[in-house]
Amino acid sequence: MSLVIPHREVRPVTAVAWTSNTSTCPKDFTLISLTEDGAAANFTRSFAMKSGYYLCYSKDLTGGMVVSDVQIISDKDSIPHGYCYIAEHLEPKATVSKKKRVCVRLVPIGSVDTAVLDIKLTAKSKMMLQHYTYVGDVHGYVLWCKKGPFSCPVPQAKPRRVSLDIQKLSLDQPAPPLPLKPSNPPPLPPGRLSHRRHHLNVKDEIDKPVDGSLQGITALDGVPFSLHPKFDVPANGNGPNLNAQLNNIRIKSIQDIENEYNYTFTVEENATKKTKPSAS
């Protein structure tokens, strides 16, 4: 007989298992050592066995699963769909009788509103437990379960240091350091190249930003530059002396240029002043 359970702050059962004793009982599990009528809840396979096993259950919610139902089936019955046999945490060489087997239905905690809240055992089948549902007989004991709505603890947010978070979001942080420019010029390329052109190429490489941005580009970038062949010096240095050639260059003043290239247009003026011959 199943009765409606009023809503209370209780945790659901999340796992059921067999265990030999308290030493083999897993952590966070509760071992049922006594029945509700005061008898020892020690399951044994036969009267000749001195040691047995116990039923235990857990309410640890870390696994995210809850027990929604419990059933007892015989060894000739097939396990219902969606159910599984309970785990066994036994001592070496210890076994559990397979004539009657306990199976449970595990579901995600967020998929149901009601689940198994508690399980109990009685030694006498005539004893009734209020607010509990009869599951069945297993190895001389009667298994009961209580179902109802359950509640989960609300996770609390971890306190944070607001001042530290605000400091991380501050916009007054120092700017990152600028990329370093190369200090060593590249080696002289092979072939025929003037010293002047080589100097310009080195300067262009030094002024170019490391990050490849447009910063530092001038109007002369990309314009080819070369000296007149008369003043070009081979890279091997076998050509004429550049200093001797430069010394032969005459630097003219403005007056020299005016005296040399001065033109008064006198011939043109006289031509316009001549009287044209009259027609006879």
MOSULWO-V815858 format. One record per backbone hydrogen bond with DSSP energy under -1.0 kcal/mol. CO is the residue of the C=O (numbers start at 1). NH is the residue of the N-H. E is the energy in kcal/mol with one decimal. If there is no record, write none. Layout:
co:CO nh:NH e:E
co:CO nh:NH e:E
This chain:
co:8 nh:10 e:-1.9
co:10 nh:151 e:-2.1
co:13 nh:67 e:-3.2
co:15 nh:58 e:-2.5
co:17 nh:56 e:-2.6
co:18 nh:89 e:-3.4
co:19 nh:54 e:-3.7
co:26 nh:29 e:-1.3
co:30 nh:57 e:-1.7
co:31 nh:33 e:-1.0
co:33 nh:41 e:-2.6
co:35 nh:38 e:-1.7
co:39 nh:35 e:-2.9
co:43 nh:53 e:-2.0
co:46 nh:49 e:-1.1
co:53 nh:43 e:-3.1
co:54 nh:19 e:-2.3
co:55 nh:32 e:-2.8
co:56 nh:17 e:-2.6
co:57 nh:30 e:-3.5
co:58 nh:14 e:-3.1
co:58 nh:15 e:-1.3
co:61 nh:64 e:-1.4
co:64 nh:109 e:-2.3
co:66 nh:107 e:-2.3
co:67 nh:116 e:-3.0
co:69 nh:105 e:-2.1
co:71 nh:103 e:-2.8
co:73 nh:101 e:-3.1
co:74 nh:77 e:-1.1
co:80 nh:83 e:-1.7
co:84 nh:104 e:-2.6
co:87 nh:18 e:-2.5
co:89 nh:20 e:-1.4
co:91 nh:94 e:-2.0
co:99 nh:75 e:-1.4
co:101 nh:73 e:-2.4
co:102 nh:86 e:-1.9
co:103 nh:71 e:-2.7
co:104 nh:84 e:-2.3
co:105 nh:68 e:-2.7
co:107 nh:66 e:-2.6
co:108 nh:111 e:-1.6
co:113 nh:150 e:-1.1
co:115 nh:148 e:-1.9
co:116 nh:13 e:-3.6
co:118 nh:146 e:-2.7
co:120 nh:144 e:-2.8
co:121 nh:36 e:-2.9
co:122 nh:142 e:-2.7
co:124 nh:127 e:-1.2
co:129 nh:132 e:-1.4
co:133 nh:145 e:-2.2
co:136 nh:143 e:-2.7
co:138 nh:141 e:-1.5
co:141 nh:138 e:-3.0
co:142 nh:122 e:-1.7
co:143 nh:135 e:-2.7
co:143 nh:136 e:-1.2
co:144 nh:120 e:-2.0
co:145 nh:133 e:-4.2
co:146 nh:117 e:-4.0
co:146 nh:118 e:-1.2
co:148 nh:115 e:-2.2
co:161 nh:165 e:-1.9
co:162 nh:166 e:-2.6
co:163 nh:167 e:-2.0
co:164 nh:168 e:-1.7
co:165 nh:169 e:-1.2
co:194 nh:198 e:-2.2
co:195 nh:199 e:-2.2
co:196 nh:200 e:-1.9
co:197 nh:201 e:-2.2
co:198 nh:202 e:-2.1
co:199 nh:203 e:-2.2
co:200 nh:204 e:-2.3
co:201 nh:205 e:-2.0
co:202 nh:206 e:-2.0
co:203 nh:207 e:-2.3
co:214 nh:217 e:-1.5
co:218 nh:221 e:-1.0
co:220 nh:223 e:-2.0
co:228 nh:231 e:-2.0
co:234 nh:237 e:-1.3
co:241 nh:245 e:-1.5
co:242 nh:246 e:-2.4
co:243 nh:247 e:-2.0
co:246 nh:249 e:-1.1
co:253 nh:257 e:-2.1
co:254 nh:258 e:-2.2
co:255 nh:259 e:-2.7
co:256 nh:260 e:-2.1
co:257 nh:261 e:-2.3
co:265 nh:269 e:-1.8
co:266 nh:270 e:-2.6
co:267 nh:271 e:-1.8
co:268 nh:272 e:-1.5
co:269 nh:273 e:-1.2
